[in-house]
């Protein structure tokens, strides 16, 4: 994958850099591949990079990628729209971090029999 930055536009008001990248490859690159390449070039973590669009013309080996590189997590949260599937991922991540639910101890056979009699 050949990777070349076409333009870099710094937007200090929204604390981000808008990048247009030209990628040459036979296959359209995935969002993760693009994030990795931009992260290495911009010296920023992947979490601060948002790929807006990957545009590839039919029959061409070249793709044009539009991405935002934010300065901080807080500025990213301010200006990025959170979609339903992103919210769902956040909720699932929070649930995974929480401690697993405590399981109730199994009831003894005698206790079950007593409950049935009552």
N, C-alpha and C positions, 0 to 999 in steps of 0.2 A: 504494500500500500504506500503510494507516494503522497506525501502530505505537504501542502504549501499554504501559508497564510496570505490571503489576498489583501484583506484590510483589517485594521484594528481601530476601533473608535471608542475612546474612553468617555464615559458618561459619569462625571463626578457627582451629579445631583442624585442619581439613583444608585450610585456606588457599584457600577459594573462596567465591564468592557465588552462591547459587541464585536464579535469576530466573524469574519467570513473566510472559510477555508476551502481550498480546492483539493479534492482527493482524487487520485487516479488509481483505479483498480477495476478489474473485470466484474467484480461483484459490488453491489451497493453496500457500504460499510454499515454496521449496526451502531446504535446509539452508544453502546458501551465502548466499542473500538474508537469511536470519535472522541468520547470523553477521555479515554486513556491518552490519546495522542495530544489533545489540547492541554490536559493536565501536565504532561511532561514539558510542553512548550511554554506554558504560562506559569509553571511552578506553583500551581494551586491544587488543592485536593479535589477529587472527582465530585464530591458532594456539593461544591460551589459552582459546578458547571451545568448549564441547562441547554440541551440541544433543542432548538426550536424547529428546524427544518433540514431535511436532507433531500436535495433536489437533484435528480439524475435524468438527463434527457434520454429518450428511447434510442437504443443502439449505440450509446456513447459510453466510453470508459471513465469519463470524468463526472464527478459529483460535486455539487456545491453545498456546503454546510453552513447554516446560520446558527450561531451559538452565543450564549451570554455567559460571561465569567464574572461572578460576583466577588466583592471584596470580603464579605462576611456572611455568616448564616443569617444574622438578623436582617440585613438588607435584602437577602433573598426571600425571606418570609414576608417582608413588607410588600414586595413588588411582584412576586410570582403568584399566579392564580392556582389555587389548589383544586384539582379535579376530584371527582368521586372516587376513581380508582386509586388516586394518591392518598386520599383520606383513609380508604380501606386498608392500604398498606401500612399507614401509620398506626391504625388501631390494632392491626395484627402484630406489629412489632412491639407495641406496648404490652399486649397480652402475653407475648413470648417472654418478655422481660420479667413479668410478674412471677412470683413464686407459684409453683403448681398447687392446685387446690388440695386441701387436706382431705384424705379419704376417711369415711366413717369406718370404724372398726366393724368387722363382720359380727353379726349377732349369732349367739350360740343357739343351737337347736332348741334348747329348753326355753329360752326367751321367746322364740318364734311360736312355740306350742302354746305358751301362756297367753300371748297376744291373740291367738286364734280362738282360744276358749272364751275370752272376754268379749 
